[in-house]
Amino acid sequence: MKTVSAILLVVLFSSFTAPTEVQNVEINNTEAVVTLASFKLINDTGDKVSIYTGTGFVSLNNGSSTSITCNTGKEVRWAKSGKKGDVIFKISSDHCGKTLKLSKLL
């Protein structure tokens, strides 16, 4: 039993010894890329409007706004009773990170 205990102690202490080789580790500095994932759309038309944002339906009172995910190529459409209507505009990369007025996009 003492022999088994002695062997276990040797194995245990050998696992805590310092490594004999030092490995070279290379660290690369990288720049963070910031993606603007949405844009703000303000209803400045003077009327309450309902739109489909490409991902869901939104009702906007005059002067209110919504944040829209910047999925380029998706269409923002008029909406009525939960159904998609005519296309107002297509989302482009130029919209990302900006605040846009609905009247300018009509």
Secondary structure as GFF3:
##gff-version 3
##sequence-region A 1 106
A	DSSP	alpha_helix	2	14	.	.	.	ID=ss1
A	DSSP	beta_strand	38	42	.	.	.	ID=ss2
A	DSSP	beta_strand	49	52	.	.	.	ID=ss3
A	DSSP	beta_strand	57	60	.	.	.	ID=ss4
A	DSSP	beta_strand	65	69	.	.	.	ID=ss5
A	DSSP	beta_strand	75	80	.	.	.	ID=ss6
A	DSSP	beta_strand	83	90	.	.	.	ID=ss7
A	DSSP	beta_strand	99	101	.	.	.	ID=ss8
A	DSSP	alpha_helix	102	105	.	.	.	ID=ss9
###
